[in-house]
Amino acid sequence: MAVTCGTCFRHCVLEEGQAGFCRARGNQGGRIVPLACSRGRAVLSALALDPIEKKPLARFMPGKMILSAGGWGCNMRCAFCQNYGISQRTLPEEERGDSLSLSPDELAARALTLRGRGNIGLAYTYNEPLVMWEFVRDCARLVREAGMKNVIVTNGCVTPKVLEEVLPFTDAVNIDLKCFSAASYRALGGDFDAVMDAIRLCHDYGGGSCHVELTTLVVPGFNDGEDEMAEEAAWIASLDRDIPLHLTRFFPRWQMTDRPPTPVDTLLRLAGLARRELSCVLVGNV
């Protein structure tokens, strides 16, 4: 029996045993499930204690550390993906019995054991974490109950239903705003309107209870136009001029090796334009 996935704008219609575009969700027994999860456990691709600034978050508990967990798969196909080794592949068979197979209780417990090293909680990151939103929600609930923080780093191309499941337990998000063009978003396999809606929903949730920051990777010849950056900054400011915006430098990666790294002068010029509208614009990877 075919079932429709409601996780993102694609609404993949999947037959029994079929995986969706994201490679991370599939139809098993007439139900859409995250494929990296089985019997209440998830196989993770990475687990590391990182500075909070690496998420990147600039105005949420600076100087602290956070345990960062990665999964598998993504519902976009950015040619410049920095983590394509985990985002653009199905969970490999050799990883299914990996030592990083953890239940929500076990992952939350690991976060707790690292408090003495400055850990404030758990970040869901590296790939697109919300393709496995059920696991994120269940972990986040336990982390919140333990008095620790939850951070989600996402592309924002998910349905409001998914965000409404995880936001009650989320303290901060960083959303990748890949560009400010519907056509360019389509080229990346994403949906511009879905991301705009996600940013609004996260910002407005609980009267501002969720801290929001945005990141744009500036790619030469793709999204480095001054007019586009001016439009992006003006739109963000119309929502809240105090939302921090991270502009980061592109380096050739995966399927985009046909252009040089972003000139630092370009990054600084675009940051100057954005600062006309926004109170906090940061430059990264320089």
N, C-alpha and C positions, 0 to 999 in steps of 0.2 A: 504494500500500500504506500503510495506517495504521500509525503508529509512536507509542509512548508516550514522553513526555518525563519524565525522572527527576530534573529539577532541583529541583522543590519539591513540596509536599504535594498540589498539584492533579493531578499526573500526567495532563496534557492528552493526549488521544488525537488525533493530527493526521493528516489526509490530506495527500497530496502538494500542496505549495504553500501549505498552511494555516499560519498563525501561532498561537501559543498565547495564553493570557490575558494574558501579560506583554507581548505584542507584540514581544518581543525574540528569541524562539526559534521556529523553524519546521521543517517537514518539507521537506527538499530532497533529492531523489533517494533517498528511503527512509531518510534520516538526520536526526536532530534536530541543528540547528546554530544558533549565534548569528547572527542576521540582519545584524548590523552588521559581521560579519567575512567577508572574502573574500580568498582567495589569501594567507592568513597575515597579513592586515592588518585593523585595526579602525578604523571611523570613530568618533571621539570627539566628544562634545558640548562638552567644556570641558577646559582644561588650564591650571592656575594654581599658582603657588608660594604656599602658605599657611602661616601659623603653625600648629604642631601643635595648639595649643589650640583652633583652629577646627573640629577634626574631630568632636566635641571630645574631646581627651585631656588629662587634668590631671596624670597621674603617669607619663607615658611621654615621656622626653626633653624636658621643658619648656624653652621658650625657643628651640627649634629650628624650622626651616622644613621643609616637605615638599611635593614636587611632587604635585599632586592632579589625577587624571584622572577624567572622567565619561563615561558611555556613554548608552544610550537604554533606556527601558522599565523596568517594575517589575511584580512579581507581587502587589502590593497596590493598593488604591484608596482611600487615605486622603483624605477630603474636605478636610483641612487641609494637604495636601502643599505644601511650600515650593518644590519644584522641579518642579512639575507640567508645566512646559513641555518637559522632557526625559523625565520619568518616565512620563508618561501619553500618550505618543504613539509611533507607529512611526517609525523612522528615516526622515526625509523625503527624497524623491528628490533635492532640491537639495543635500543634505548628502553624498551618496554619493561625490562627487569632491572633498570638502572637504580643505583643507590639513591637517586634523587626522586624516588617514588614516595610521596608523602601524603598523608591525610591532612585535612585542615587543622586538626588538633596538633599533629606533629609539627607542622610548619609554624603555627602560632607559638608552640612551645620553644622552637628554635629561636624565634624572635625574642622571647622572654629571657632565654639564657644569655643573650648578648647585651642585655641592658648595661652590664658592667663595663662594656666597651663603648658606651655612648649610644647604643641603638635605641631609637625612639619608636620603632614599629616595623611595618612591612610595606614595601613598594612592589607593585605589580607592573612589570616593565620588560624591556629587551625585545619581546615580540609584541603583537597586539593582544594584551591580556584579556580583553573583553570577549574574545572568541571562546573563552572559557569562563564566562561570567558567573556561572553557578559556583565554581570553585572559589573564585575571587570573593563572591558574596559570603560564602560560608567561612572562609578564612578571616575576612574583614570583621565579621560579627564577633568571632572569638578574640581577635586582636583588640577590638574596641572594648569588649568585656574585661580584658586584662589591663585596661587603662593605657593602652598604647595607640599609636597613630597609624592610619592607612593612607597610602599615596597611590594613585593610579596614573600611569603614563600611557596615553592612548591617542590614536589617530582621530577619535571622535566620530567615526563612521559607524555608529550603532543607533539602534532605535531608542526612542524615549523610554520604552518599557524596560530595556536593559539598564539604562542609567537609573531609573527609579528603583531597580532592585539593589544596586550597589551604593548609591549616594547616601542612604541613611547611615552607612558605616564608613564613609569616606571623609577624610579631613582635608586632603589637597589633591588637585589634579594638575597635570601638565598636558595640554592638548596640542598636538602637532597641527599647526595651521600651515599646510604645505604650500599654499599659494593663495591668491585672491582672485581666482578665475574659475568659473564653472567648467569651461572647456579644458583647462589644464588639469582640473581634478579628474575629469573623465579619463584623460590620458594616463593618469596614475591608477586608475581602477577604483577611484573613490567618488564621493558625492558631496559637492560643495554645500548644498542646502542642509544635508544631514549634519555636517560639521558646524555650520552656523547655529543650528538648533541645539546641538550638544553644548556649545560654548554658552549660549543663553541659559540653558537649563541648569548647567553646573553653577554658573554665576548666581542665578536667582534662587537656587535650592536652599530651603531652610532659612530664608532671609539673609543669605550670605554666609551660611555656616561652613561652606566648602571653599577653601582657598583655591583660586584659579590662576595659573600662569600659562602662557602660550609660547610656542617655539616655531620659528620659520627657518628652515635650512635654505640659505640663499644660494641658488644654483645659476651659474652664468648661462645666459641665453634662455632661461626657463622662467624665472620669477624675479629677476633682478632689475626690472624696470622701475624708474622713479615714480611714475604715475600709479603703478600697481601698489607699491609700498605706501604711497600717500593715501590711496583708497583703503588699504588694509588698516592703517593706523587710525584713520578717521572712523572706520566702522567700529573698531575696538573701543575708541574713545566715546562713541555714542552709547556704548554699553557701560563702560566704566574706565575713565582715563588712568586709573591707578592699577589696572591689570598689568603685571609685568610681561614684557615681550622680549624673548630671547632671539636674537638674530645670529645664526651660527654659520660658520664657514664650510662650504662644500669641498670635499676631496673626492677624486675619481674613485668609483666603487661599483661593484657588481656589473650591471649592464650599461653604466654610464662612465665610460673611460675615454670618451671622445672630446673632453674639454678639460682645461686646467682648473686647479683650485680657484675658489673665489678670490679675486684680488682684495687685499685688506682695505685698500682705499674705497672699493665699492661698498664693502660692508660698513665702513665708517660713514660714508656718505648717506647710505640708506638709514642708518641708525640716527643720524642727524635729522633727516626728514621725519622719521617716526617720532622723535622727541618733540616736534612741534605740537603733537597731539597727545602724547602719552608721558606720564611722569616717570616711568621706569622702563628704559630700554637698555638691554645688555647685549654685549657682543661676545661671542664664544668661538672657540677653536682657532684663535689667531695666534 
